[in-house]
Amino acid sequence: MRKELPKIYDPQEVEGKIYQAWMDANCFHAEPNPKKKPFSIVMPPPNVTGQLHMGHAMDATLQDILVRYKRMQGYEALWMPGTDHAGIATQIKVEEELRKNEGLTRYDLGREKFLERVWDWKHKYGNRIVEQQKKLGSSCDWERERFTMDEGCSKAVRETFCELYDKGLIYKGSRIINWCPHCITALSDAEVEYQDKPGHLWYIRYPLADGSGDITIATTRPETMLADTGVAVNPEDEKFKHLIGKKCVLPIMNREIPIVGDEYCEIGFGTGAVKMTPAHDPNDFEVGLRHNLEVIRCIGDDGKINENGGKYEGMDRYECRKAIVKELEELGFLVKTEDYSHNVGTCYRCGSDVEPLISAQWFVKMEPLAKEALRVVNEGEVKFIPDRFSKTYTNWMENVHDWCISRQLWWGHQIPAWTCEECGHITVDRKDPTCCAKCGSQ
Amino acid sequence: MLDYFYPTSVLVTGYDIIFFWVARMIFSGCEQMKKYPFDKVFIHGLVRDDKGRKMSKSLGNGIDPLEMADKFGADALRFNLITGNSPGNDMRFYVEKCEAMRNFANKIWNASRFVMMNLTIDEVKLPEKLELEDKWVLSKLNTLIKEVTDNMEAYELGVASAKVYDFIWDTYCDWYIELTKGRMQNEETAIAAQNVLCYVLIQMLKLLHPFMPFITEEVYQALPHMAGDDAKFIMLSDWPVYDERFCFAAEEQNMENIMDAIRAIRNRRAEMNVSPAKKVKLTIATAEKDAFTAGAPFFLRQASASEVVVVGADEIPAADGQVEVITHAARVFMPLAELVDIQQELERIAKEKAKAEGHLKGIEAKLNNEAFTSKAPANIVQQQRDQAEKLRALIAKLEESAAAMSK
């Protein structure tokens, strides 16, 4: 007896029932099958914090269409599902809950207890987005569902880190990184959103050390002048080339700093002279390397002025900015102030202004990796559909910077590196070491 | 697992993720696995609101897909997201379109129920003898299968789904079902018709399944299946394949010519306000005498014909008292006297004209009143002016119709 269709089509009534029937009959499962050709899609894992939004719906629908089509064409079709632990996003969510419900921070709990809370949260809510994908009809092989912090993934991350480290492709370096003082972590270039914001350009004169005059610089971040270690001008600049090699005196800190010639300076841009703060600006850092400028850091991880800021120590960076401008004015060093709109990097998660800071972080050397990654696309082994996006990819890959992979977070894969308290040597290992590889101390 | 499935076939993602993920996956795969991670990267655009803005919390313009699924069905949401969109480009989300897709789902449901009403077959097998309309629909289905498959291979999912939609709605529901109604009365011919109806329905459901999995599965479960292809679930059944044997180009063309003529007749009758219940004699002058003679029954059912006479292309009846409808393959003549009761029609036109003139007089009085034009808001005044224009046009048309009829 074949079933009859009711008069009205009621999706609510039908969908759940049908999906369950598919699950019960294991319709979504795939196994290596020599009699069939494989077709596989790995789902870009949505964040475990995620609520299904229209973008997810689009993604899921497209993938499901392809998988169902290929399955019907006789392929062994695998759609591999999973969720992403989403380091910063998840941690912030749990911290927020902690703050709201218990008035505590993660430091109050300590790392171990805090992580327990995060896993709890994951078990409670992490499945939500999976259930939502099922509601849309996603024919994923749910038996094989993965989580980016499950045992397999954690092992793979550790193995990969060690391999790359051994090959010299991972290193600990000093770099200007994008620092979010609110989230207290480094951000990769891709996690910084640039916005045009209104600000000011302050023109400040630095007196020459020999008393023969001044050199005037213009800056949007006067608080960083506390860490200036040089002034740069373009070597071809008629206005300034006679000053190259001389010294000038940094107001307020009263430190003598050299005037150097570097092509980075654009003749006629601003005043033509640029203050150099190697610890606080990526370009200044490069110039500093070229001319052996000192590296002094004046802003701490918390966005406040540190011990190198003299009497401004402890002040919030923006409060300091106001105070310094006032003092410069009173002392007669402020030449003029202009309204100025400039591009500011903000943290993609919390929106705070990102502070470019010198910091010891872990990096992946990209140049050797980019070669092969470019080849496979340029030679058509990996195709983009539509084709025009391969340009987007190659442009980025050709200009890629080393990848900062370390974050100051608790929820995530820990970098398998130990620093010896005795000799300072760093040991990187797949297994937790018991003694220092260099000096042997425990 | 890795040996069999890696590299994977395709990565699907938005263009905003290329740096975050795609690039990192590619170099990681190359370095760690010594082989790139996926053959293709399929890029889609963003879903924007109906005004073209990005959906964001701050704008409060986000639309919850689960809400849409609850309201209109997951199938309707899925179909909405795909149809009419091209790879790599952003799309605008219109809630009305979701509603329209829900109506489409209902149409499929109703058509399926109709086919299943009084179904006497347990298994679907194409009959030995195929009628003209059977060959027509099977030929068109064949072409659809080829085109949709090609589109899918090229990742043109929006184009593919639109073609399936058009076939289901126009070809199957609006025409084929109607064309078979004649055969359903007779037990013998009914079996043949049922088989073709089910066959085409199943193939359509299969083509639609990747886009609208739920409704297609539900209907499939209720239908008899094809002999030799008895998959328990449509999601595990065989994808339709193009078959040379179902290429009936001549029959397709003949049927299209007949349908063109039927459409033209219906349109003219609608223009003239003739009720479908009123049957009139048709004289069809055409070079395709055989085709139109074979198609005569269709004119009887679909074009409200009382009688169909097919003559050669040069055997045109006298023009007097005939309403002529022209298509590229035929000229159809209908006697005016049979179409309309001229006196009644003239009276009706006169009544309508009088009503319109009265309405126009009222509006003109308002527009001539300075107190109104100066005090009322500008858009209201414009509205009245537009309304007056419309009425003047209507009156002119009515006068034209009356004149034509009095000839």
Interface residues (C-beta under 8 A of the other chain):
Chain A: R2 K3 E4 L5 K7 I8 Y9 P11 Q12 V14 E15 I18 Y19 A21 W22 A25 C27 P32 N33 P38 F39 S40 I41 V42 P44 L52 H53 M54 G55 H56 A57 M58 D59 T61 L62 Q63 D64 I65 L66 R68 Y69 K70 R71 M72 Q73 G74 E76 L78 M80 Q132 K135 L136 G137 S139 T160 E163 L164 L169 A190 M366 L369 A370 E372 A373 V376 V377 E381 V382 K383 F384 I385 P386 R388 F389 T392 Y393 W396 M397 V400 W403
Chain B: M1 D3 Y4 F5 Y6 T8 S9 V10 L11 V12 T13 G14 Y15 I17 I18 F19 F20 W21 V22 A23 R24 I26 F27 S28 C30 E31 Q32 Y36 F38 D39 K40 V41 F42 I43 H44 L46 V47 M55 G62 I63 D64 P65 L66 A69 D70 F72 G73 A74 D75 A76 L77 R78 L81 I82 P87 G88 F93 A105 N106 W109 S112 R113 M116 M152 Y155 L157 K206 H209 P210 F211 P213 F214 I215 E217 E218 V219 Q221 A222 L223 P224 K232 F233 M235 L236 S237 D238 W239
